[in-house]
């Protein structure tokens, strides 16, 4: 499931490279942290992506790609 989450993140934020495991896990942690401050799930994911992928991130069309919740779901169920 982690491989799928990597590809979803690449697609969502139009990243040049498929992110490594460390960056994917860090993105998820930051996304959840931003959620705790009251941010919407999509905005929390974007804020995290801006931090983790500052030079690769392309913000156009981010709301038409896979949803942040689906990416987090894939990460939560990677052991299944």
Secondary structure, 3 states (H helix, E strand, C coil): CHHHHHHHHHHHCCCCCCCCHHHHHHHHHHHHHHHHCCCCHHHHHHHHHHHHCCCCCCCCCCCCCCCHHHHHHHHHCCCC
